[in-house]
Amino acid sequence: MNVTQVMGQLRRYIDEDDATFVTDADLSTWLEMAYNEFREMVCETAPEIYMTQTDITLASSNEYDLANPPGAAIALLGPNAVARLYRLYRVAVSTSSSTPDTYIRAYANPALFSNSSFAWQDGYTLTGSKIKFSARSSGTVRLEYVTDSTVDWSKYGPADNEFIDDLTPFHSMIALLAAQYYQIADAATNAILDKQLVSRRQRLMSYLTQDRLPESSLYVESRPEDW
């Protein structure tokens, strides 16, 4: 589905004729908020669906400011951000070659870097807009991260064809989630809509954990980089 189709579905769900009470701009805003919720659900289980990567360069430093990067590097946070970082997922550094080839551990607090009980290997943490590393180094570092959504929810005209993402079978959930914002504005509830949303949420989780990659459901995966 595209933005126009999801907008049409939302209009059918709420069945609101008063364009002064609910404007097209309201619907567009609700859909944008709903899609952010949808992405959060997906990222809880399968962040790699929205994951991208970029390389940064360290020059004998143990930190890198994503909002104010050195030189002509692209900012990933702050007012000038491009492909804004939502969640930092993995960090790889160069060891045996100039290409980042080794993932390092994520720590919750840079104070752990000086604690021998924890900092037994190279690591990083994200503090504000800065990535702090356990040791000074130089070279290329690869960041694998989830970006903010770039979907333009104002592209709902009949001729628009704004792409959402590859989870098309579950895009009805976006309209269902947006309809809940209408319920809040209307001070009303819709038990049928809410029941359908619960059902679709369960089906989405089943797809992400089992159906999308069937073999993955046979194994338990440890993800220390998320600790």
KELO-793102 format. One record per atom (N, C-alpha, C): atom name; residue number from 1; x, y, z. Coordinates in nm, 3 decimals, padded with zeros to 5 digits, always signed. Layout:
BEGIN
  atomo  num        u        v        w
     CA  NUM        X        Y        Z
...
% end
This chain:
BEGIN
  atomo  num        u        v        w
      N    1  +00.084  -00.120  +00.000
     CA    1  +00.000  +00.000  +00.000
      C    1  +00.088  +00.125  +00.000
      N    2  +00.034  +00.233  -00.056
     CA    2  +00.104  +00.360  -00.049
      C    2  +00.028  +00.456  +00.043
      N    3  +00.079  +00.579  +00.057
     CA    3  +00.018  +00.674  +00.150
      C    3  -00.126  +00.704  +00.111
      N    4  -00.153  +00.721  -00.017
     CA    4  -00.289  +00.751  -00.063
      C    4  -00.386  +00.640  -00.024
      N    5  -00.345  +00.517  -00.040
     CA    5  -00.432  +00.404  -00.006
      C    5  -00.458  +00.395  +00.145
      N    6  -00.355  +00.418  +00.225
     CA    6  -00.373  +00.412  +00.370
      C    6  -00.459  +00.528  +00.418
      N    7  -00.443  +00.646  +00.357
     CA    7  -00.529  +00.759  +00.390
      C    7  -00.675  +00.727  +00.359
      N    8  -00.700  +00.666  +00.244
     CA    8  -00.836  +00.627  +00.208
      C    8  -00.894  +00.528  +00.306
      N    9  -00.812  +00.433  +00.351
     CA    9  -00.859  +00.335  +00.449
      C    9  -00.893  +00.403  +00.581
      N   10  -00.811  +00.499  +00.624
     CA   10  -00.839  +00.571  +00.747
      C   10  -00.971  +00.647  +00.738
      N   11  -00.996  +00.710  +00.625
     CA   11  -01.122  +00.783  +00.608
      C   11  -01.242  +00.688  +00.622
      N   12  -01.227  +00.567  +00.569
     CA   12  -01.338  +00.471  +00.580
      C   12  -01.356  +00.425  +00.725
      N   13  -01.245  +00.409  +00.795
     CA   13  -01.253  +00.364  +00.935
      C   13  -01.326  +00.465  +01.023
      N   14  -01.294  +00.594  +01.006
     CA   14  -01.352  +00.692  +01.097
      C   14  -01.487  +00.743  +01.049
      N   15  -01.513  +00.738  +00.917
     CA   15  -01.642  +00.777  +00.861
      C   15  -01.686  +00.913  +00.916
      N   16  -01.598  +01.012  +00.901
     CA   16  -01.625  +01.147  +00.952
      C   16  -01.649  +01.243  +00.836
      N   17  -01.771  +01.298  +00.828
     CA   17  -01.807  +01.387  +00.717
      C   17  -01.772  +01.533  +00.743
      N   18  -01.750  +01.568  +00.869
     CA   18  -01.725  +01.707  +00.905
      C   18  -01.577  +01.742  +00.880
      N   19  -01.551  +01.807  +00.765
     CA   19  -01.413  +01.840  +00.728
      C   19  -01.357  +01.955  +00.809
      N   20  -01.443  +02.025  +00.884
     CA   20  -01.393  +02.131  +00.971
      C   20  -01.346  +02.073  +01.104
      N   21  -01.402  +01.959  +01.144
     CA   21  -01.361  +01.893  +01.268
      C   21  -01.235  +01.810  +01.246
      N   22  -01.232  +01.738  +01.136
     CA   22  -01.115  +01.657  +01.099
      C   22  -01.071  +01.696  +00.959
      N   23  -00.961  +01.767  +00.950
     CA   23  -00.910  +01.811  +00.821
      C   23  -00.815  +01.707  +00.762
      N   24  -00.784  +01.724  +00.635
     CA   24  -00.686  +01.635  +00.573
      C   24  -00.551  +01.644  +00.643
      N   25  -00.517  +01.764  +00.690
     CA   25  -00.391  +01.782  +00.763
      C   25  -00.392  +01.703  +00.893
      N   26  -00.508  +01.698  +00.960
     CA   26  -00.520  +01.617  +01.082
      C   26  -00.494  +01.470  +01.051
      N   27  -00.557  +01.421  +00.945
     CA   27  -00.541  +01.280  +00.908
      C   27  -00.396  +01.249  +00.874
      N   28  -00.331  +01.342  +00.802
     CA   28  -00.192  +01.322  +00.765
      C   28  -00.103  +01.315  +00.890
      N   29  -00.129  +01.403  +00.986
     CA   29  -00.051  +01.404  +01.110
      C   29  -00.074  +01.276  +01.189
      N   30  -00.198  +01.232  +01.198
     CA   30  -00.228  +01.109  +01.272
      C   30  -00.162  +00.988  +01.207
      N   31  -00.160  +00.987  +01.074
     CA   31  -00.095  +00.875  +01.004
      C   31  +00.056  +00.876  +01.029
      N   32  +00.115  +00.993  +01.032
     CA   32  +00.258  +01.002  +01.060
      C   32  +00.289  +00.950  +01.201
      N   33  +00.209  +00.990  +01.299
     CA   33  +00.229  +00.942  +01.436
      C   33  +00.204  +00.792  +01.445
      N   34  +00.102  +00.745  +01.373
     CA   34  +00.070  +00.603  +01.374
      C   34  +00.182  +00.521  +01.311
      N   35  +00.241  +00.574  +01.204
     CA   35  +00.350  +00.499  +01.140
      C   35  +00.472  +00.491  +01.230
      N   36  +00.497  +00.598  +01.306
     CA   36  +00.608  +00.592  +01.402
      C   36  +00.584  +00.483  +01.506
      N   37  +00.458  +00.468  +01.551
     CA   37  +00.424  +00.360  +01.643
      C   37  +00.444  +00.224  +01.577
      N   38  +00.402  +00.212  +01.453
     CA   38  +00.417  +00.089  +01.377
      C   38  +00.564  +00.050  +01.366
      N   39  +00.650  +00.148  +01.334
     CA   39  +00.793  +00.122  +01.324
      C   39  +00.852  +00.078  +01.458
      N   40  +00.803  +00.138  +01.567
     CA   40  +00.851  +00.099  +01.699
      C   40  +00.820  -00.048  +01.726
      N   41  +00.699  -00.091  +01.690
     CA   41  +00.661  -00.232  +01.709
      C   41  +00.756  -00.322  +01.630
      N   42  +00.783  -00.286  +01.505
     CA   42  +00.870  -00.367  +01.421
      C   42  +01.012  -00.370  +01.479
      N   43  +01.061  -00.255  +01.523
     CA   43  +01.199  -00.246  +01.572
      C   43  +01.220  -00.324  +01.701
      N   44  +01.114  -00.347  +01.776
     CA   44  +01.128  -00.427  +01.897
      C   44  +01.172  -00.570  +01.865
      N   45  +01.137  -00.617  +01.746
     CA   45  +01.166  -00.756  +01.709
      C   45  +01.263  -00.766  +01.592
      N   46  +01.248  -00.680  +01.493
     CA   46  +01.329  -00.691  +01.371
      C   46  +01.376  -00.554  +01.323
      N   47  +01.465  -00.490  +01.398
     CA   47  +01.511  -00.356  +01.358
      C   47  +01.584  -00.355  +01.226
      N   48  +01.637  -00.471  +01.185
     CA   48  +01.712  -00.476  +01.060
      C   48  +01.627  -00.439  +00.939
      N   49  +01.495  -00.447  +00.951
     CA   49  +01.406  -00.410  +00.840
      C   49  +01.427  -00.263  +00.802
      N   50  +01.451  -00.180  +00.901
     CA   50  +01.467  -00.037  +00.877
      C   50  +01.613  +00.008  +00.891
      N   51  +01.703  -00.085  +00.904
     CA   51  +01.841  -00.051  +00.936
      C   51  +01.919  -00.006  +00.813
      N   52  +02.006  +00.090  +00.833
     CA   52  +02.099  +00.135  +00.730
      C   52  +02.237  +00.146  +00.793
      N   53  +02.335  +00.189  +00.717
     CA   53  +02.468  +00.200  +00.774
      C   53  +02.542  +00.319  +00.713
      N   54  +02.637  +00.368  +00.788
     CA   54  +02.723  +00.476  +00.739
      C   54  +02.859  +00.462  +00.806
      N   55  +02.961  +00.516  +00.742
     CA   55  +03.096  +00.512  +00.797
      C   55  +03.134  +00.649  +00.851
      N   56  +03.199  +00.649  +00.966
     CA   56  +03.256  +00.771  +01.022
      C   56  +03.406  +00.750  +01.037
      N   57  +03.479  +00.859  +01.053
     CA   57  +03.625  +00.850  +01.064
      C   57  +03.672  +00.911  +01.196
      N   58  +03.749  +00.832  +01.270
     CA   58  +03.811  +00.880  +01.393
      C   58  +03.956  +00.917  +01.365
      N   59  +03.999  +01.026  +01.427
     CA   59  +04.139  +01.070  +01.413
      C   59  +04.200  +01.082  +01.552
      N   60  +04.253  +00.971  +01.601
     CA   60  +04.312  +00.966  +01.735
      C   60  +04.217  +01.025  +01.838
      N   61  +04.095  +00.973  +01.838
     CA   61  +03.993  +01.026  +01.927
      C   61  +03.915  +00.912  +01.990
      N   62  +03.853  +00.940  +02.105
     CA   62  +03.769  +00.839  +02.170
      C   62  +03.623  +00.883  +02.173
      N   63  +03.587  +00.985  +02.092
     CA   63  +03.447  +01.024  +02.082
      C   63  +03.418  +01.086  +01.946
      N   64  +03.289  +01.083  +01.911
     CA   64  +03.246  +01.139  +01.782
      C   64  +03.109  +01.201  +01.805
      N   65  +03.095  +01.327  +01.770
     CA   65  +02.970  +01.399  +01.792
      C   65  +02.883  +01.388  +01.666
      N   66  +02.773  +01.317  +01.676
     CA   66  +02.686  +01.295  +01.560
      C   66  +02.610  +01.420  +01.519
      N   67  +02.597  +01.517  +01.610
     CA   67  +02.528  +01.642  +01.578
      C   67  +02.623  +01.747  +01.521
      N   68  +02.751  +01.736  +01.557
     CA   68  +02.852  +01.831  +01.510
      C   68  +02.976  +01.754  +01.467
      N   69  +02.964  +01.679  +01.358
     CA   69  +03.077  +01.596  +01.315
      C   69  +03.190  +01.681  +01.258
      N   70  +03.310  +01.628  +01.258
     CA   70  +03.425  +01.704  +01.207
      C   70  +03.422  +01.719  +01.056
      N   71  +03.485  +01.827  +01.010
     CA   71  +03.499  +01.846  +00.866
      C   71  +03.366  +01.856  +00.794
      N   72  +03.358  +01.786  +00.681
     CA   72  +03.236  +01.790  +00.599
      C   72  +03.149  +01.667  +00.620
      N   73  +03.171  +01.596  +00.730
     CA   73  +03.091  +01.475  +00.757
      C   73  +02.944  +01.510  +00.777
      N   74  +02.858  +01.415  +00.748
     CA   74  +02.713  +01.436  +00.758
      C   74  +02.666  +01.417  +00.901
      N   75  +02.586  +01.511  +00.949
     CA   75  +02.530  +01.500  +01.084
      C   75  +02.416  +01.399  +01.085
      N   76  +02.411  +01.315  +01.188
     CA   76  +02.304  +01.217  +01.203
      C   76  +02.207  +01.255  +01.315
      N   77  +02.242  +01.357  +01.392
     CA   77  +02.155  +01.409  +01.496
      C   77  +02.159  +01.563  +01.489
      N   78  +02.067  +01.629  +01.563
     CA   78  +02.067  +01.774  +01.564
      C   78  +01.986  +01.834  +01.451
      N   79  +01.983  +01.967  +01.441
     CA   79  +01.897  +02.035  +01.343
      C   79  +01.936  +02.013  +01.198
      N   80  +02.060  +01.975  +01.172
     CA   80  +02.107  +01.956  +01.033
      C   80  +02.120  +01.810  +00.996
      N   81  +02.055  +01.723  +01.070
     CA   81  +02.071  +01.579  +01.049
      C   81  +02.019  +01.534  +00.914
      N   82  +02.091  +01.441  +00.855
     CA   82  +02.050  +01.371  +00.734
      C   82  +02.040  +01.223  +00.769
      N   83  +01.929  +01.157  +00.728
     CA   83  +01.907  +01.017  +00.768
      C   83  +01.922  +01.007  +00.920
      N   84  +01.838  +01.082  +00.992
     CA   84  +01.849  +01.099  +01.137
      C   84  +01.848  +00.965  +01.210
      N   85  +01.941  +00.951  +01.303
     CA   85  +01.952  +00.829  +01.381
      C   85  +01.838  +00.818  +01.482
      N   86  +01.770  +00.704  +01.480
     CA   86  +01.665  +00.675  +01.578
      C   86  +01.716  +00.577  +01.683
      N   87  +01.783  +00.471  +01.636
     CA   87  +01.838  +00.372  +01.726
      C   87  +01.970  +00.320  +01.672
      N   88  +02.073  +00.332  +01.751
     CA   88  +02.204  +00.277  +01.713
      C   88  +02.204  +00.129  +01.747
      N   89  +02.228  +00.047  +01.644
     CA   89  +02.211  -00.097  +01.660
      C   89  +02.344  -00.171  +01.677
      N   90  +02.442  -00.141  +01.591
     CA   90  +02.572  -00.208  +01.599
      C   90  +02.681  -00.111  +01.555
      N   91  +02.802  -00.135  +01.606
     CA   91  +02.918  -00.055  +01.569
      C   91  +03.032  -00.150  +01.536
      N   92  +03.095  -00.131  +01.422
     CA   92  +03.208  -00.215  +01.381
      C   92  +03.331  -00.129  +01.360
      N   93  +03.446  -00.182  +01.400
     CA   93  +03.573  -00.110  +01.384
      C   93  +03.666  -00.193  +01.297
      N   94  +03.771  -00.128  +01.249
     CA   94  +03.871  -00.196  +01.166
      C   94  +03.975  -00.260  +01.256
      N   95  +04.009  -00.385  +01.227
     CA   95  +04.114  -00.453  +01.304
      C   95  +04.222  -00.507  +01.211
      N   96  +04.187  -00.601  +01.126
     CA   96  +04.288  -00.663  +01.040
      C   96  +04.295  -00.599  +00.901
      N   97  +04.207  -00.505  +00.872
     CA   97  +04.207  -00.439  +00.741
      C   97  +04.155  -00.297  +00.759
      N   98  +04.150  -00.222  +00.649
     CA   98  +04.099  -00.085  +00.656
      C   98  +03.946  -00.081  +00.657
      N   99  +03.884  -00.196  +00.631
     CA   99  +03.738  -00.206  +00.631
      C   99  +03.690  -00.250  +00.768
      N  100  +03.589  -00.183  +00.824
     CA  100  +03.535  -00.227  +00.953
      C  100  +03.493  -00.372  +00.948
      N  101  +03.550  -00.455  +01.035
     CA  101  +03.523  -00.599  +01.028
      C  101  +03.496  -00.664  +01.163
      N  102  +03.496  -00.586  +01.271
     CA  102  +03.476  -00.643  +01.403
      C  102  +03.376  -00.560  +01.482
      N  103  +03.267  -00.625  +01.524
     CA  103  +03.168  -00.555  +01.605
      C  103  +03.219  -00.543  +01.749
      N  104  +03.195  -00.426  +01.809
     CA  104  +03.237  -00.405  +01.947
      C  104  +03.114  -00.395  +02.038
      N  105  +03.138  -00.417  +02.166
     CA  105  +03.030  -00.427  +02.263
      C  105  +02.973  -00.289  +02.298
      N  106  +02.841  -00.285  +02.319
     CA  106  +02.775  -00.163  +02.365
      C  106  +02.769  -00.162  +02.517
      N  107  +02.804  -00.049  +02.577
     CA  107  +02.796  -00.033  +02.721
      C  107  +02.692  +00.074  +02.755
      N  108  +02.630  +00.061  +02.871
     CA  108  +02.527  +00.155  +02.911
      C  108  +02.583  +00.287  +02.959
      N  109  +02.708  +00.285  +03.007
     CA  109  +02.765  +00.403  +03.069
      C  109  +02.915  +00.406  +03.043
      N  110  +02.970  +00.520  +03.001
     CA  110  +03.115  +00.526  +02.975
      C  110  +03.200  +00.501  +03.098
      N  111  +03.141  +00.514  +03.217
     CA  111  +03.216  +00.485  +03.339
      C  111  +03.261  +00.340  +03.345
      N  112  +03.189  +00.252  +03.273
     CA  112  +03.225  +00.110  +03.272
      C  112  +03.354  +00.084  +03.197
      N  113  +03.397  +00.181  +03.114
     CA  113  +03.521  +00.162  +03.040
      C  113  +03.641  +00.143  +03.132
      N  114  +03.635  +00.202  +03.251
     CA  114  +03.746  +00.192  +03.345
      C  114  +03.724  +00.085  +03.451
      N  115  +03.616  +00.007  +03.435
     CA  115  +03.586  -00.100  +03.529
      C  115  +03.631  -00.233  +03.469
      N  116  +03.734  -00.292  +03.527
     CA  116  +03.792  -00.413  +03.470
      C  116  +03.695  -00.531  +03.468
      N  117  +03.590  -00.523  +03.549
     CA  117  +03.492  -00.632  +03.550
      C  117  +03.405  -00.632  +03.424
      N  118  +03.397  -00.515  +03.358
     CA  118  +03.313  -00.505  +03.239
      C  118  +03.394  -00.475  +03.113
      N  119  +03.483  -00.381  +03.123
     CA  119  +03.552  -00.334  +03.003
      C  119  +03.670  -00.423  +02.966
      N  120  +03.639  -00.548  +02.938
     CA  120  +03.744  -00.643  +02.902
      C  120  +03.768  -00.648  +02.752
      N  121  +03.690  -00.568  +02.677
     CA  121  +03.713  -00.559  +02.534
      C  121  +03.669  -00.421  +02.487
      N  122  +03.704  -00.388  +02.364
     CA  122  +03.667  -00.258  +02.309
      C  122  +03.515  -00.241  +02.310
      N  123  +03.471  -00.118  +02.337
     CA  123  +03.328  -00.093  +02.342
      C  123  +03.295  +00.052  +02.314
      N  124  +03.165  +00.080  +02.316
     CA  124  +03.117  +00.216  +02.288
      C  124  +02.989  +00.240  +02.368
      N  125  +02.953  +00.365  +02.380
     CA  125  +02.824  +00.402  +02.436
      C  125  +02.778  +00.530  +02.368
      N  126  +02.648  +00.553  +02.367
     CA  126  +02.591  +00.674  +02.307
      C  126  +02.543  +00.763  +02.421
      N  127  +02.604  +00.880  +02.436
     CA  127  +02.570  +00.974  +02.542
      C  127  +02.529  +01.106  +02.477
      N  128  +02.399  +01.138  +02.483
     CA  128  +02.351  +01.255  +02.413
      C  128  +02.370  +01.237  +02.264
      N  129  +02.442  +01.329  +02.202
     CA  129  +02.469  +01.318  +02.058
      C  129  +02.607  +01.258  +02.030
      N  130  +02.680  +01.218  +02.135
     CA  130  +02.817  +01.171  +02.117
      C  130  +02.829  +01.021  +02.137
      N  131  +02.901  +00.957  +02.044
     CA  131  +02.943  +00.819  +02.064
      C  131  +03.078  +00.822  +02.132
      N  132  +03.088  +00.758  +02.246
     CA  132  +03.215  +00.753  +02.319
      C  132  +03.270  +00.610  +02.311
      N  133  +03.400  +00.601  +02.286
     CA  133  +03.466  +00.472  +02.270
      C  133  +03.557  +00.447  +02.392
      N  134  +03.586  +00.320  +02.415
     CA  134  +03.665  +00.282  +02.532
      C  134  +03.811  +00.319  +02.518
      N  135  +03.856  +00.347  +02.397
     CA  135  +03.996  +00.383  +02.376
      C  135  +04.009  +00.476  +02.255
      N  136  +04.112  +00.557  +02.256
     CA  136  +04.139  +00.641  +02.141
      C  136  +04.182  +00.555  +02.022
      N  137  +04.134  +00.592  +01.906
     CA  137  +04.174  +00.518  +01.788
      C  137  +04.160  +00.605  +01.664
      N  138  +04.214  +00.557  +01.555
     CA  138  +04.204  +00.625  +01.427
      C  138  +04.156  +00.527  +01.322
      N  139  +04.083  +00.577  +01.225
     CA  139  +04.037  +00.490  +01.118
      C  139  +03.887  +00.497  +01.098
      N  140  +03.838  +00.403  +01.019
     CA  140  +03.696  +00.400  +00.982
      C  140  +03.615  +00.316  +01.079
      N  141  +03.501  +00.370  +01.119
     CA  141  +03.408  +00.300  +01.207
      C  141  +03.273  +00.294  +01.136
      N  142  +03.213  +00.178  +01.134
     CA  142  +03.083  +00.162  +01.068
      C  142  +02.970  +00.160  +01.170
      N  143  +02.872  +00.247  +01.148
     CA  143  +02.753  +00.251  +01.233
      C  143  +02.637  +00.186  +01.159
      N  144  +02.573  +00.090  +01.222
     CA  144  +02.451  +00.029  +01.170
      C  144  +02.338  +00.075  +01.259
      N  145  +02.241  +00.142  +01.200
     CA  145  +02.139  +00.207  +01.282
      C  145  +02.005  +00.216  +01.209
      N  146  +01.903  +00.242  +01.289
     CA  146  +01.768  +00.265  +01.236
      C  146  +01.748  +00.415  +01.226
      N  147  +01.699  +00.461  +01.114
     CA  147  +01.674  +00.604  +01.093
      C  147  +01.530  +00.640  +01.128
      N  148  +01.507  +00.770  +01.144
     CA  148  +01.370  +00.818  +01.151
      C  148  +01.302  +00.792  +01.017
      N  149  +01.171  +00.786  +01.019
     CA  149  +01.097  +00.766  +00.895
      C  149  +01.114  +00.885  +00.802
      N  150  +01.121  +00.857  +00.673
     CA  150  +01.126  +00.963  +00.571
      C  150  +01.001  +00.964  +00.484
      N  151  +00.900  +00.887  +00.522
     CA  151  +00.775  +00.882  +00.444
      C  151  +00.706  +01.017  +00.453
      N  152  +00.663  +01.070  +00.340
     CA  152  +00.592  +01.198  +00.334
      C  152  +00.441  +01.171  +00.339
      N  153  +00.381  +01.191  +00.456
     CA  153  +00.239  +01.161  +00.473
      C  153  +00.148  +01.270  +00.421
      N  154  +00.207  +01.374  +00.360
     CA  154  +00.125  +01.475  +00.291
      C  154  +00.099  +01.437  +00.146
      N  155  +00.163  +01.328  +00.102
     CA  155  +00.145  +01.281  -00.036
      C  155  +00.025  +01.186  -00.045
      N  156  -00.095  +01.241  -00.020
     CA  156  -00.215  +01.157  -00.020
      C  156  -00.311  +01.192  -00.134
      N  157  -00.264  +01.271  -00.232
     CA  157  -00.349  +01.305  -00.345
      C  157  -00.373  +01.184  -00.435
      N  158  -00.478  +01.190  -00.518
     CA  158  -00.512  +01.077  -00.606
      C  158  -00.399  +01.033  -00.697
      N  159  -00.313  +01.127  -00.735
     CA  159  -00.203  +01.094  -00.828
      C  159  -00.074  +01.059  -00.756
      N  160  -00.073  +01.072  -00.624
     CA  160  +00.049  +01.044  -00.548
      C  160  +00.071  +00.894  -00.535
      N  161  +00.199  +00.858  -00.524
     CA  161  +00.235  +00.716  -00.511
      C  161  +00.350  +00.702  -00.412
      N  162  +00.336  +00.766  -00.294
     CA  162  +00.442  +00.767  -00.194
      C  162  +00.459  +00.629  -00.131
      N  163  +00.580  +00.574  -00.144
     CA  163  +00.612  +00.442  -00.091
      C  163  +00.622  +00.448  +00.061
      N  164  +00.576  +00.343  +00.129
     CA  164  +00.584  +00.336  +00.275
      C  164  +00.700  +00.245  +00.315
      N  165  +00.683  +00.116  +00.304
     CA  165  +00.791  +00.020  +00.328
      C  165  +00.748  -00.115  +00.272
      N  166  +00.827  -00.218  +00.299
     CA  166  +00.801  -00.350  +00.240
      C  166  +00.709  -00.438  +00.323
      N  167  +00.650  -00.384  +00.428
     CA  167  +00.558  -00.462  +00.512
      C  167  +00.413  -00.440  +00.468
      N  168  +00.390  -00.441  +00.339
     CA  168  +00.260  -00.410  +00.282
      C  168  +00.144  -00.487  +00.344
      N  169  +00.155  -00.617  +00.372
     CA  169  +00.039  -00.690  +00.428
      C  169  -00.008  -00.635  +00.563
      N  170  +00.075  -00.553  +00.628
     CA  170  +00.039  -00.504  +00.761
      C  170  +00.015  -00.353  +00.763
      N  171  +00.008  -00.290  +00.648
     CA  171  -00.013  -00.146  +00.645
      C  171  -00.152  -00.105  +00.692
      N  172  -00.245  -00.198  +00.695
     CA  172  -00.377  -00.164  +00.751
      C  172  -00.364  -00.123  +00.897
      N  173  -00.261  -00.171  +00.965
     CA  173  -00.238  -00.136  +01.104
      C  173  -00.212  +00.014  +01.121
      N  174  -00.149  +00.076  +01.021
     CA  174  -00.120  +00.218  +01.030
      C  174  -00.250  +00.297  +01.035
      N  175  -00.345  +00.259  +00.950
     CA  175  -00.475  +00.327  +00.951
      C  175  -00.549  +00.299  +01.081
      N  176  -00.537  +00.177  +01.133
     CA  176  -00.603  +00.143  +01.259
      C  176  -00.544  +00.223  +01.375
      N  177  -00.413  +00.235  +01.376
     CA  177  -00.348  +00.314  +01.481
      C  177  -00.386  +00.461  +01.471
      N  178  -00.391  +00.513  +01.348
     CA  178  -00.430  +00.653  +01.327
      C  178  -00.574  +00.677  +01.369
      N  179  -00.660  +00.578  +01.348
     CA  179  -00.800  +00.591  +01.386
      C  179  -00.815  +00.607  +01.537
      N  180  -00.720  +00.555  +01.613
     CA  180  -00.725  +00.572  +01.758
      C  180  -00.704  +00.718  +01.797
      N  181  -00.624  +00.790  +01.720
     CA  181  -00.608  +00.934  +01.747
      C  181  -00.739  +01.007  +01.719
      N  182  -00.811  +00.964  +01.618
     CA  182  -00.944  +01.021  +01.593
      C  182  -01.036  +00.992  +01.711
      N  183  -01.031  +00.871  +01.764
     CA  183  -01.114  +00.837  +01.879
      C  183  -01.086  +00.929  +01.997
      N  184  -00.959  +00.963  +02.018
     CA  184  -00.923  +01.053  +02.126
      C  184  -00.983  +01.191  +02.102
      N  185  -00.972  +01.240  +01.977
     CA  185  -01.027  +01.371  +01.944
      C  185  -01.179  +01.373  +01.955
      N  186  -01.241  +01.259  +01.924
     CA  186  -01.386  +01.249  +01.924
      C  186  -01.440  +01.205  +02.060
      N  187  -01.350  +01.178  +02.155
     CA  187  -01.389  +01.131  +02.288
      C  187  -01.482  +01.010  +02.277
      N  188  -01.443  +00.916  +02.193
     CA  188  -01.525  +00.797  +02.169
      C  188  -01.433  +00.677  +02.151
      N  189  -01.492  +00.558  +02.151
     CA  189  -01.416  +00.435  +02.129
      C  189  -01.486  +00.351  +02.023
      N  190  -01.411  +00.260  +01.965
     CA  190  -01.464  +00.169  +01.865
      C  190  -01.410  +00.029  +01.897
      N  191  -01.492  -00.052  +01.962
     CA  191  -01.448  -00.182  +02.009
      C  191  -01.406  -00.273  +01.894
      N  192  -01.474  -00.267  +01.781
     CA  192  -01.442  -00.352  +01.666
      C  192  -01.305  -00.314  +01.611
      N  193  -01.280  -00.183  +01.598
     CA  193  -01.151  -00.135  +01.548
      C  193  -01.039  -00.178  +01.642
      N  194  -01.061  -00.160  +01.773
     CA  194  -00.957  -00.195  +01.870
      C  194  -00.928  -00.345  +01.869
      N  195  -01.032  -00.426  +01.852
     CA  195  -01.014  -00.571  +01.847
      C  195  -00.934  -00.611  +01.723
      N  196  -00.963  -00.545  +01.611
     CA  196  -00.891  -00.575  +01.488
      C  196  -00.744  -00.536  +01.501
      N  197  -00.717  -00.425  +01.568
     CA  197  -00.580  -00.381  +01.586
      C  197  -00.501  -00.482  +01.670
      N  198  -00.561  -00.535  +01.774
     CA  198  -00.495  -00.636  +01.857
      C  198  -00.463  -00.759  +01.774
      N  199  -00.558  -00.800  +01.690
     CA  199  -00.538  -00.918  +01.606
      C  199  -00.425  -00.896  +01.506
      N  200  -00.422  -00.779  +01.444
     CA  200  -00.317  -00.751  +01.345
      C  200  -00.180  -00.738  +01.411
      N  201  -00.176  -00.684  +01.533
     CA  201  -00.051  -00.671  +01.604
      C  201  +00.008  -00.810  +01.633
      N  202  -00.078  -00.903  +01.675
     CA  202  -00.033  -01.039  +01.702
      C  202  +00.018  -01.106  +01.575
      N  203  -00.051  -01.082  +01.465
     CA  203  -00.009  -01.142  +01.338
      C  203  +00.124  -01.082  +01.291
      N  204  +00.142  -00.953  +01.312
     CA  204  +00.268  -00.890  +01.275
      C  204  +00.384  -00.950  +01.354
      N  205  +00.366  -00.968  +01.484
     CA  205  +00.472  -01.025  +01.566
      C  205  +00.504  -01.168  +01.523
      N  206  +00.401  -01.243  +01.487
     CA  206  +00.421  -01.380  +01.440
      C  206  +00.501  -01.380  +01.310
      N  207  +00.469  -01.287  +01.222
     CA  207  +00.541  -01.277  +01.095
      C  207  +00.688  -01.243  +01.118
      N  208  +00.713  -01.145  +01.205
     CA  208  +00.850  -01.099  +01.228
      C  208  +00.936  -01.205  +01.296
      N  209  +00.876  -01.283  +01.385
     CA  209  +00.953  -01.381  +01.463
      C  209  +00.962  -01.518  +01.397
      N  210  +00.868  -01.551  +01.309
     CA  210  +00.865  -01.686  +01.252
      C  210  +00.853  -01.690  +01.100
      N  211  +00.755  -01.618  +01.046
     CA  211  +00.722  -01.635  +00.905
      C  211  +00.822  -01.569  +00.811
      N  212  +00.878  -01.457  +00.850
     CA  212  +00.967  -01.383  +00.760
      C  212  +01.093  -01.462  +00.731
      N  213  +01.147  -01.529  +00.833
     CA  213  +01.263  -01.615  +00.816
      C  213  +01.235  -01.743  +00.893
      N  214  +01.166  -01.838  +00.832
     CA  214  +01.116  -01.955  +00.905
      C  214  +01.220  -02.028  +00.988
      N  215  +01.341  -02.043  +00.938
     CA  215  +01.444  -02.118  +01.010
      C  215  +01.485  -02.050  +01.141
      N  216  +01.468  -01.917  +01.147
     CA  216  +01.514  -01.845  +01.266
      C  216  +01.436  -01.882  +01.390
      N  217  +01.314  -01.931  +01.374
     CA  217  +01.233  -01.967  +01.490
      C  217  +01.282  -02.093  +01.560
      N  218  +01.377  -02.164  +01.499
     CA  218  +01.428  -02.288  +01.557
      C  218  +01.546  -02.264  +01.650
      N  219  +01.591  -02.139  +01.658
     CA  219  +01.712  -02.110  +01.735
      C  219  +01.688  -01.996  +01.833
      N  220  +01.763  -01.999  +01.943
     CA  220  +01.765  -01.888  +02.036
      C  220  +01.890  -01.807  +02.009
      N  221  +01.874  -01.677  +01.987
     CA  221  +01.985  -01.591  +01.951
      C  221  +02.022  -01.500  +02.066
      N  222  +02.149  -01.497  +02.098
     CA  222  +02.200  -01.404  +02.199
      C  222  +02.250  -01.279  +02.131
      N  223  +02.206  -01.162  +02.180
     CA  223  +02.247  -01.036  +02.121
      C  223  +02.316  -00.950  +02.225
      N  224  +02.440  -00.980  +02.260
     CA  224  +02.509  -00.904  +02.364
      C  224  +02.526  -00.758  +02.327
      N  225  +02.525  -00.725  +02.196
     CA  225  +02.543  -00.587  +02.158
      C  225  +02.424  -00.501  +02.200
      N  226  +02.312  -00.564  +02.235
     CA  226  +02.195  -00.489  +02.281
      C  226  +02.193  -00.471  +02.432
      N  227  +02.287  -00.533  +02.503
     CA  227  +02.287  -00.525  +02.648
      C  227  +02.330  -00.387  +02.694
% end
